[in-house]
Amino acid sequence: MTMYREGYEVYLSKCEQFGLEPINFRYYVIQLSQEQLNAYNEQAYTMKGGN
C-alpha cells in the first residue's frame, strides 16, 4: 500500500502544480488500471527481495 500512497503523493503535487482539484485516495486507487496495479505490485515484490 505504501507504493500506492507514494503515487498518490505525486498525483497530489501535480494537481497542485496545475491548479486541479484532486480526488481522494480511495478513488485514486479504484481508478488505477490493472496494468498499473500489476506494476506497483511487481515493484513492491522486487523491493522486498523477491525474484
Stockholm file with secondary structure:
# STOCKHOLM 1.0

chainA/1-51         MTMYREGYEVYLSKCEQFGLEPINFRYYVIQLSQEQLNAYNEQAYTMKGGN
#=GR chainA/1-51 SS CHHHHHHHHHHHHHHHHHTCCCCCHHHHHHTSCHHHHHHHHHHHHHHTTCC
#=GC SS_cons        CHHHHHHHHHHHHHHHHHTCCCCCHHHHHHTSCHHHHHHHHHHHHHHTTCC
//
